[in-house]
Amino acid sequence: MNIIYDPTVDVLRILFQDVPIAESDEDETGIIFDFDHEGNVVGLEILDASHRIDNPKSMNYTIATSSPNLATTKP
C-alpha cells in the first residue's frame, strides 16, 4: 500500500495495489475510486484533502491484533 499527499493540488491518494487502473469513478463527495480490469478497487483519491482530513501531511499506521489493547501504532 502506498499513500501520497500532493499539496499543490490538495489530493490524498491511497494505492492498495500496484496494478494498472482501468477505470475511475467519482462519487458526489469528492472521493474517486480506482478499479482494475476485474472491477476490484485498487485505490482511491480524496479531493480537497486539507478540508476533509485534520492533517493530510501526518499519518499514524496501526496494526490491530486480536486484543484491542495490544494494537501497535507506528508514526
MODELLER restraints for C-alpha pairs under 7 A, 6 or more apart:
rsr = mdl.restraints
at = mdl.atoms
rsr.add(forms.Gaussian(group=physical.xy_distance, feature=features.Distance(at['CA:1:A'], at['CA:15:A']), mean=5.50, stdev=0.5))
rsr.add(forms.Gaussian(group=physical.xy_distance, feature=features.Distance(at['CA:1:A'], at['CA:16:A']), mean=4.59, stdev=0.5))
rsr.add(forms.Gaussian(group=physical.xy_distance, feature=features.Distance(at['CA:1:A'], at['CA:17:A']), mean=6.16, stdev=0.5))
rsr.add(forms.Gaussian(group=physical.xy_distance, feature=features.Distance(at['CA:2:A'], at['CA:14:A']), mean=5.83, stdev=0.5))
rsr.add(forms.Gaussian(group=physical.xy_distance, feature=features.Distance(at['CA:2:A'], at['CA:15:A']), mean=5.08, stdev=0.5))
rsr.add(forms.Gaussian(group=physical.xy_distance, feature=features.Distance(at['CA:2:A'], at['CA:16:A']), mean=6.71, stdev=0.5))
rsr.add(forms.Gaussian(group=physical.xy_distance, feature=features.Distance(at['CA:3:A'], at['CA:13:A']), mean=5.70, stdev=0.5))
rsr.add(forms.Gaussian(group=physical.xy_distance, feature=features.Distance(at['CA:3:A'], at['CA:14:A']), mean=4.51, stdev=0.5))
rsr.add(forms.Gaussian(group=physical.xy_distance, feature=features.Distance(at['CA:3:A'], at['CA:15:A']), mean=6.32, stdev=0.5))
rsr.add(forms.Gaussian(group=physical.xy_distance, feature=features.Distance(at['CA:4:A'], at['CA:12:A']), mean=5.77, stdev=0.5))
rsr.add(forms.Gaussian(group=physical.xy_distance, feature=features.Distance(at['CA:4:A'], at['CA:13:A']), mean=5.12, stdev=0.5))
rsr.add(forms.Gaussian(group=physical.xy_distance, feature=features.Distance(at['CA:4:A'], at['CA:14:A']), mean=6.50, stdev=0.5))
rsr.add(forms.Gaussian(group=physical.xy_distance, feature=features.Distance(at['CA:5:A'], at['CA:11:A']), mean=5.84, stdev=0.5))
rsr.add(forms.Gaussian(group=physical.xy_distance, feature=features.Distance(at['CA:5:A'], at['CA:12:A']), mean=4.34, stdev=0.5))
rsr.add(forms.Gaussian(group=physical.xy_distance, feature=features.Distance(at['CA:5:A'], at['CA:13:A']), mean=6.24, stdev=0.5))
rsr.add(forms.Gaussian(group=physical.xy_distance, feature=features.Distance(at['CA:5:A'], at['CA:56:A']), mean=6.68, stdev=0.5))
rsr.add(forms.Gaussian(group=physical.xy_distance, feature=features.Distance(at['CA:5:A'], at['CA:57:A']), mean=6.84, stdev=0.5))
rsr.add(forms.Gaussian(group=physical.xy_distance, feature=features.Distance(at['CA:6:A'], at['CA:12:A']), mean=6.44, stdev=0.5))
rsr.add(forms.Gaussian(group=physical.xy_distance, feature=features.Distance(at['CA:10:A'], at['CA:47:A']), mean=6.51, stdev=0.5))
rsr.add(forms.Gaussian(group=physical.xy_distance, feature=features.Distance(at['CA:10:A'], at['CA:48:A']), mean=5.19, stdev=0.5))
rsr.add(forms.Gaussian(group=physical.xy_distance, feature=features.Distance(at['CA:10:A'], at['CA:49:A']), mean=5.51, stdev=0.5))
rsr.add(forms.Gaussian(group=physical.xy_distance, feature=features.Distance(at['CA:10:A'], at['CA:50:A']), mean=6.42, stdev=0.5))
rsr.add(forms.Gaussian(group=physical.xy_distance, feature=features.Distance(at['CA:11:A'], at['CA:45:A']), mean=6.55, stdev=0.5))
rsr.add(forms.Gaussian(group=physical.xy_distance, feature=features.Distance(at['CA:11:A'], at['CA:46:A']), mean=5.59, stdev=0.5))
rsr.add(forms.Gaussian(group=physical.xy_distance, feature=features.Distance(at['CA:11:A'], at['CA:47:A']), mean=4.85, stdev=0.5))
rsr.add(forms.Gaussian(group=physical.xy_distance, feature=features.Distance(at['CA:11:A'], at['CA:48:A']), mean=5.95, stdev=0.5))
rsr.add(forms.Gaussian(group=physical.xy_distance, feature=features.Distance(at['CA:11:A'], at['CA:49:A']), mean=5.41, stdev=0.5))
rsr.add(forms.Gaussian(group=physical.xy_distance, feature=features.Distance(at['CA:12:A'], at['CA:45:A']), mean=5.62, stdev=0.5))
rsr.add(forms.Gaussian(group=physical.xy_distance, feature=features.Distance(at['CA:12:A'], at['CA:46:A']), mean=5.11, stdev=0.5))
rsr.add(forms.Gaussian(group=physical.xy_distance, feature=features.Distance(at['CA:12:A'], at['CA:47:A']), mean=6.83, stdev=0.5))
rsr.add(forms.Gaussian(group=physical.xy_distance, feature=features.Distance(at['CA:12:A'], at['CA:49:A']), mean=5.87, stdev=0.5))
rsr.add(forms.Gaussian(group=physical.xy_distance, feature=features.Distance(at['CA:13:A'], at['CA:44:A']), mean=5.81, stdev=0.5))
rsr.add(forms.Gaussian(group=physical.xy_distance, feature=features.Distance(at['CA:13:A'], at['CA:45:A']), mean=4.33, stdev=0.5))
rsr.add(forms.Gaussian(group=physical.xy_distance, feature=features.Distance(at['CA:13:A'], at['CA:46:A']), mean=6.36, stdev=0.5))
rsr.add(forms.Gaussian(group=physical.xy_distance, feature=features.Distance(at['CA:14:A'], at['CA:43:A']), mean=5.40, stdev=0.5))
rsr.add(forms.Gaussian(group=physical.xy_distance, feature=features.Distance(at['CA:14:A'], at['CA:44:A']), mean=5.37, stdev=0.5))
rsr.add(forms.Gaussian(group=physical.xy_distance, feature=features.Distance(at['CA:14:A'], at['CA:45:A']), mean=6.36, stdev=0.5))
rsr.add(forms.Gaussian(group=physical.xy_distance, feature=features.Distance(at['CA:15:A'], at['CA:42:A']), mean=6.13, stdev=0.5))
rsr.add(forms.Gaussian(group=physical.xy_distance, feature=features.Distance(at['CA:15:A'], at['CA:43:A']), mean=4.22, stdev=0.5))
rsr.add(forms.Gaussian(group=physical.xy_distance, feature=features.Distance(at['CA:15:A'], at['CA:44:A']), mean=6.60, stdev=0.5))
rsr.add(forms.Gaussian(group=physical.xy_distance, feature=features.Distance(at['CA:16:A'], at['CA:42:A']), mean=5.03, stdev=0.5))
rsr.add(forms.Gaussian(group=physical.xy_distance, feature=features.Distance(at['CA:16:A'], at['CA:43:A']), mean=5.28, stdev=0.5))
rsr.add(forms.Gaussian(group=physical.xy_distance, feature=features.Distance(at['CA:17:A'], at['CA:42:A']), mean=5.40, stdev=0.5))
rsr.add(forms.Gaussian(group=physical.xy_distance, feature=features.Distance(at['CA:19:A'], at['CA:36:A']), mean=6.99, stdev=0.5))
rsr.add(forms.Gaussian(group=physical.xy_distance, feature=features.Distance(at['CA:20:A'], at['CA:36:A']), mean=6.29, stdev=0.5))
rsr.add(forms.Gaussian(group=physical.xy_distance, feature=features.Distance(at['CA:21:A'], at['CA:34:A']), mean=6.17, stdev=0.5))
rsr.add(forms.Gaussian(group=physical.xy_distance, feature=features.Distance(at['CA:21:A'], at['CA:35:A']), mean=5.65, stdev=0.5))
rsr.add(forms.Gaussian(group=physical.xy_distance, feature=features.Distance(at['CA:21:A'], at['CA:36:A']), mean=4.91, stdev=0.5))
rsr.add(forms.Gaussian(group=physical.xy_distance, feature=features.Distance(at['CA:22:A'], at['CA:35:A']), mean=5.85, stdev=0.5))
rsr.add(forms.Gaussian(group=physical.xy_distance, feature=features.Distance(at['CA:22:A'], at['CA:36:A']), mean=4.94, stdev=0.5))
rsr.add(forms.Gaussian(group=physical.xy_distance, feature=features.Distance(at['CA:22:A'], at['CA:37:A']), mean=5.24, stdev=0.5))
rsr.add(forms.Gaussian(group=physical.xy_distance, feature=features.Distance(at['CA:23:A'], at['CA:34:A']), mean=5.96, stdev=0.5))
rsr.add(forms.Gaussian(group=physical.xy_distance, feature=features.Distance(at['CA:23:A'], at['CA:35:A']), mean=5.26, stdev=0.5))
rsr.add(forms.Gaussian(group=physical.xy_distance, feature=features.Distance(at['CA:23:A'], at['CA:36:A']), mean=6.79, stdev=0.5))
rsr.add(forms.Gaussian(group=physical.xy_distance, feature=features.Distance(at['CA:24:A'], at['CA:32:A']), mean=6.41, stdev=0.5))
rsr.add(forms.Gaussian(group=physical.xy_distance, feature=features.Distance(at['CA:24:A'], at['CA:33:A']), mean=5.48, stdev=0.5))
rsr.add(forms.Gaussian(group=physical.xy_distance, feature=features.Distance(at['CA:24:A'], at['CA:34:A']), mean=4.42, stdev=0.5))
rsr.add(forms.Gaussian(group=physical.xy_distance, feature=features.Distance(at['CA:24:A'], at['CA:35:A']), mean=6.06, stdev=0.5))
rsr.add(forms.Gaussian(group=physical.xy_distance, feature=features.Distance(at['CA:25:A'], at['CA:32:A']), mean=5.45, stdev=0.5))
rsr.add(forms.Gaussian(group=physical.xy_distance, feature=features.Distance(at['CA:25:A'], at['CA:33:A']), mean=5.30, stdev=0.5))
rsr.add(forms.Gaussian(group=physical.xy_distance, feature=features.Distance(at['CA:25:A'], at['CA:34:A']), mean=6.71, stdev=0.5))
rsr.add(forms.Gaussian(group=physical.xy_distance, feature=features.Distance(at['CA:26:A'], at['CA:32:A']), mean=4.12, stdev=0.5))
rsr.add(forms.Gaussian(group=physical.xy_distance, feature=features.Distance(at['CA:26:A'], at['CA:33:A']), mean=6.27, stdev=0.5))
rsr.add(forms.Gaussian(group=physical.xy_distance, feature=features.Distance(at['CA:30:A'], at['CA:46:A']), mean=6.29, stdev=0.5))
rsr.add(forms.Gaussian(group=physical.xy_distance, feature=features.Distance(at['CA:30:A'], at['CA:47:A']), mean=5.32, stdev=0.5))
rsr.add(forms.Gaussian(group=physical.xy_distance, feature=features.Distance(at['CA:31:A'], at['CA:44:A']), mean=6.89, stdev=0.5))
rsr.add(forms.Gaussian(group=physical.xy_distance, feature=features.Distance(at['CA:31:A'], at['CA:45:A']), mean=5.65, stdev=0.5))
rsr.add(forms.Gaussian(group=physical.xy_distance, feature=features.Distance(at['CA:31:A'], at['CA:46:A']), mean=4.74, stdev=0.5))
rsr.add(forms.Gaussian(group=physical.xy_distance, feature=features.Distance(at['CA:31:A'], at['CA:47:A']), mean=6.13, stdev=0.5))
rsr.add(forms.Gaussian(group=physical.xy_distance, feature=features.Distance(at['CA:32:A'], at['CA:44:A']), mean=5.40, stdev=0.5))
rsr.add(forms.Gaussian(group=physical.xy_distance, feature=features.Distance(at['CA:32:A'], at['CA:45:A']), mean=4.97, stdev=0.5))
rsr.add(forms.Gaussian(group=physical.xy_distance, feature=features.Distance(at['CA:32:A'], at['CA:46:A']), mean=6.56, stdev=0.5))
rsr.add(forms.Gaussian(group=physical.xy_distance, feature=features.Distance(at['CA:33:A'], at['CA:41:A']), mean=6.62, stdev=0.5))
rsr.add(forms.Gaussian(group=physical.xy_distance, feature=features.Distance(at['CA:33:A'], at['CA:43:A']), mean=6.11, stdev=0.5))
rsr.add(forms.Gaussian(group=physical.xy_distance, feature=features.Distance(at['CA:33:A'], at['CA:44:A']), mean=4.49, stdev=0.5))
rsr.add(forms.Gaussian(group=physical.xy_distance, feature=features.Distance(at['CA:33:A'], at['CA:45:A']), mean=6.63, stdev=0.5))
rsr.add(forms.Gaussian(group=physical.xy_distance, feature=features.Distance(at['CA:34:A'], at['CA:41:A']), mean=5.68, stdev=0.5))
rsr.add(forms.Gaussian(group=physical.xy_distance, feature=features.Distance(at['CA:34:A'], at['CA:42:A']), mean=5.70, stdev=0.5))
rsr.add(forms.Gaussian(group=physical.xy_distance, feature=features.Distance(at['CA:34:A'], at['CA:43:A']), mean=4.95, stdev=0.5))
rsr.add(forms.Gaussian(group=physical.xy_distance, feature=features.Distance(at['CA:34:A'], at['CA:44:A']), mean=5.58, stdev=0.5))
rsr.add(forms.Gaussian(group=physical.xy_distance, feature=features.Distance(at['CA:35:A'], at['CA:41:A']), mean=4.50, stdev=0.5))
rsr.add(forms.Gaussian(group=physical.xy_distance, feature=features.Distance(at['CA:35:A'], at['CA:42:A']), mean=5.44, stdev=0.5))
rsr.add(forms.Gaussian(group=physical.xy_distance, feature=features.Distance(at['CA:36:A'], at['CA:42:A']), mean=6.32, stdev=0.5))
rsr.add(forms.Gaussian(group=physical.xy_distance, feature=features.Distance(at['CA:49:A'], at['CA:56:A']), mean=6.55, stdev=0.5))
rsr.add(forms.Gaussian(group=physical.xy_distance, feature=features.Distance(at['CA:50:A'], at['CA:56:A']), mean=6.02, stdev=0.5))
rsr.add(forms.Gaussian(group=physical.xy_distance, feature=features.Distance(at['CA:59:A'], at['CA:75:A']), mean=6.43, stdev=0.5))
rsr.add(forms.Gaussian(group=physical.xy_distance, feature=features.Distance(at['CA:60:A'], at['CA:73:A']), mean=6.64, stdev=0.5))
rsr.add(forms.Gaussian(group=physical.xy_distance, feature=features.Distance(at['CA:60:A'], at['CA:74:A']), mean=5.98, stdev=0.5))
rsr.add(forms.Gaussian(group=physical.xy_distance, feature=features.Distance(at['CA:60:A'], at['CA:75:A']), mean=4.78, stdev=0.5))
rsr.add(forms.Gaussian(group=physical.xy_distance, feature=features.Distance(at['CA:61:A'], at['CA:73:A']), mean=5.57, stdev=0.5))
rsr.add(forms.Gaussian(group=physical.xy_distance, feature=features.Distance(at['CA:61:A'], at['CA:74:A']), mean=5.05, stdev=0.5))
rsr.add(forms.Gaussian(group=physical.xy_distance, feature=features.Distance(at['CA:61:A'], at['CA:75:A']), mean=6.14, stdev=0.5))
rsr.add(forms.Gaussian(group=physical.xy_distance, feature=features.Distance(at['CA:62:A'], at['CA:71:A']), mean=6.70, stdev=0.5))
rsr.add(forms.Gaussian(group=physical.xy_distance, feature=features.Distance(at['CA:62:A'], at['CA:72:A']), mean=5.54, stdev=0.5))
rsr.add(forms.Gaussian(group=physical.xy_distance, feature=features.Distance(at['CA:62:A'], at['CA:73:A']), mean=4.34, stdev=0.5))
rsr.add(forms.Gaussian(group=physical.xy_distance, feature=features.Distance(at['CA:62:A'], at['CA:74:A']), mean=6.24, stdev=0.5))
rsr.add(forms.Gaussian(group=physical.xy_distance, feature=features.Distance(at['CA:63:A'], at['CA:71:A']), mean=5.91, stdev=0.5))
rsr.add(forms.Gaussian(group=physical.xy_distance, feature=features.Distance(at['CA:63:A'], at['CA:72:A']), mean=5.48, stdev=0.5))
rsr.add(forms.Gaussian(group=physical.xy_distance, feature=features.Distance(at['CA:63:A'], at['CA:73:A']), mean=6.66, stdev=0.5))
rsr.add(forms.Gaussian(group=physical.xy_distance, feature=features.Distance(at['CA:64:A'], at['CA:71:A']), mean=4.78, stdev=0.5))
rsr.add(forms.Gaussian(group=physical.xy_distance, feature=features.Distance(at['CA:64:A'], at['CA:72:A']), mean=6.78, stdev=0.5))
rsr.add(forms.Gaussian(group=physical.xy_distance, feature=features.Distance(at['CA:65:A'], at['CA:71:A']), mean=5.50, stdev=0.5))
